[in-house]
Amino acid sequence: MNPLFTPVQIGRHTLPNRLVMAPMTRSRSDDNGIPSDLVAAYYVQRASAGLIITEGVFPSAMGKGYVRTPGIATDAQVAAWKKVTEAVHAKGGRIFMQVMHCGRISHPSLLPNEAQPVAPSAIKPAGQTWTASGLQDFVTPRELRLDEIAGVIDEYRIATRRALEAGFDGVELHTASGYLPEQFLSSGSNQRQDQYGGSAANRARFVLDVLAAMVAEAGGDRVGIKISPEMNFNDIVDDNPLQTYTYLVEQLRDLNLAYLHVALFGAKVDYHALLRPRFNGAYLMGGGLDQTVAEAALADGRADATVFGGAFLANPDLPERFRQGAPLNTPDKNTFYSPGAQGYTDYPSLSGTSAN
Ligand SMILES: Cc1cc2nc3c(=O)[nH]c(=O)nc-3n(C[C@H](O)[C@H](O)[C@H](O)COP(=O)(O)O)c2cc1C
């Protein structure tokens, strides 16, 4: 039997197949961070995934980092997400919300009262970001005071509670791609002298405190974490990723999480081999997979489920295509983050029309 199409237990949930839709920012929400009906249609089209992980969702207004991204910080945002989860559930799907606080990967024009973005240390990332008025340089962030950090952690706890209120089946902590949790975790962006900086144990403290807060709301069996060691995206660097990630994953055991999601992009170390035996929940493998690689990883027991990004973006009926060995639509990069239905809900399914 093809291992992709066997059920698997992920925390509290039984997935009917091992194809997980990767979290993907699509920038189709309004300026108030409210996902539209189009967003619901997009996820419903992909409800045949074993599990959908949503695009990154900001837990508080200070966590926003891109135009037209959604939040879970207001009642209106919760109400809009409720429509999404109900629609996905009605189609028989399961959906986790990815919590994404961008930290320094933001811009005052995206934040309340033109606030300076916050980060573990006042270190400006190299690069530029899209704002309402086009590409602009990142700014130097404001270092979070020690007495503010508990408040930021609490924002994740409240976001988790609100996600459950909105009907999500669980939550994933975005600890990759150079956003706030990875800014704490990585030596290049964290030069704090207090208990949140310095050693690997201190740099991992923020991530572990946030996860503990999320677990307190949802239970470990509805919380996952995504990491991408050595991804170096958004100017994130760490002096010793092997040590940092080994430490982090060993500490996760006590939290009894639903899953560890590891997406690799040309890392020099085989983190899948390193980290899977150190973790006690389901292991989700991602980053540049194709069907053959995914099936082999599942057959060999190197992963419990496999995560697809671009392929799910462009193929609403990806599981059916894999089942049939059908050709795949190609993702169109030009419409990844553009507003509207084009390149979003108009990718055809095998039947020739957009699914649903
Ligand atoms: C358009 C786009 C948006 C993405 N946004 C996010 C995001 O919000 N959160 C996240 O963790 N990863 C994000 N990613 C990365 C994916 O989750 C995934 O790790 C990556 O695409 C590798 O998988 P693939 O090779 O199957 O596409 C994004 C990827 C794409 C293509």
The ligand as an SDF file (V2000), in Angstrom:
LIG
                    3D

 31 33  0  0  0  0  0  0  0  0999 V2000
    4.1120   31.5550   -1.3230 C   0  0  0  0  0  0  0  0  0  0  0  0
    4.7660   30.9390   -0.1110 C   0  0  0  0  0  0  0  0  0  0  0  0
    4.5050   31.4750    1.1390 C   0  0  0  0  0  0  0  0  0  0  0  0
    5.0740   30.8950    2.2780 C   0  0  0  0  0  0  0  0  0  0  0  0
    4.7260   31.3860    3.5270 N   0  0  0  0  0  0  0  0  0  0  0  0
    5.1080   30.7120    4.6430 C   0  0  0  0  0  0  0  0  0  0  0  0
    4.5570   31.0310    5.9190 C   0  0  0  0  0  0  0  0  0  0  0  0
    3.6970   31.9150    6.0970 O   0  0  0  0  0  0  0  0  0  0  0  0
    4.9790   30.2950    6.9820 N   0  0  0  0  0  0  0  0  0  0  0  0
    5.9030   29.2860    6.8520 C   0  0  0  0  0  0  0  0  0  0  0  0
    6.2550   28.6390    7.8340 O   0  0  0  0  0  0  0  0  0  0  0  0
    6.4300   28.9650    5.6630 N   0  0  0  0  0  0  0  0  0  0  0  0
    6.0270   29.6310    4.5520 C   0  0  0  0  0  0  0  0  0  0  0  0
    6.4840   29.2010    3.3260 N   0  0  0  0  0  0  0  0  0  0  0  0
    7.3740   28.0310    3.2460 C   0  0  0  0  0  0  0  0  0  0  0  0
    6.5470   26.7330    3.1040 C   0  0  0  0  0  0  0  0  0  0  0  0
    5.8240   26.4670    4.2810 O   0  0  0  0  0  0  0  0  0  0  0  0
    7.4540   25.5160    2.8020 C   0  0  0  0  0  0  0  0  0  0  0  0
    8.3150   25.2940    3.9090 O   0  0  0  0  0  0  0  0  0  0  0  0
    8.2810   25.7060    1.5670 C   0  0  0  0  0  0  0  0  0  0  0  0
    7.4750   26.1860    0.5060 O   0  0  0  0  0  0  0  0  0  0  0  0
    8.9770   24.4270    1.1460 C   0  0  0  0  0  0  0  0  0  0  0  0
    8.0780   23.4660    0.7020 O   0  0  0  0  0  0  0  0  0  0  0  0
    7.9140   23.1580   -0.8800 P   0  0  0  0  0  0  0  0  0  0  0  0
    9.2870   22.9440   -1.4210 O   0  0  0  0  0  0  0  0  0  0  0  0
    7.0560   21.9360   -0.8930 O   0  0  0  0  0  0  0  0  0  0  0  0
    7.2370   24.3680   -1.4810 O   0  0  0  0  0  0  0  0  0  0  0  0
    5.9550   29.7870    2.1640 C   0  0  0  0  0  0  0  0  0  0  0  0
    6.2080   29.2670    0.8920 C   0  0  0  0  0  0  0  0  0  0  0  0
    5.6210   29.8060   -0.2310 C   0  0  0  0  0  0  0  0  0  0  0  0
    5.8800   29.1850   -1.5790 C   0  0  0  0  0  0  0  0  0  0  0  0
  1  2  1  0
  2  3  1  0
  2 30  2  0
  3  4  2  0
  4  5  1  0
  4 28  1  0
  5  6  2  0
  6  7  1  0
  6 13  1  0
  7  8  2  0
  7  9  1  0
  9 10  1  0
 10 11  2  0
 10 12  1  0
 12 13  2  0
 13 14  1  0
 14 15  1  0
 14 28  1  0
 15 16  1  0
 16 17  1  0
 16 18  1  0
 18 19  1  0
 18 20  1  0
 20 21  1  0
 20 22  1  0
 22 23  1  0
 23 24  1  0
 24 25  2  0
 24 26  1  0
 24 27  1  0
 28 29  2  0
 29 30  1  0
 30 31  1  0
M  END
$$$$
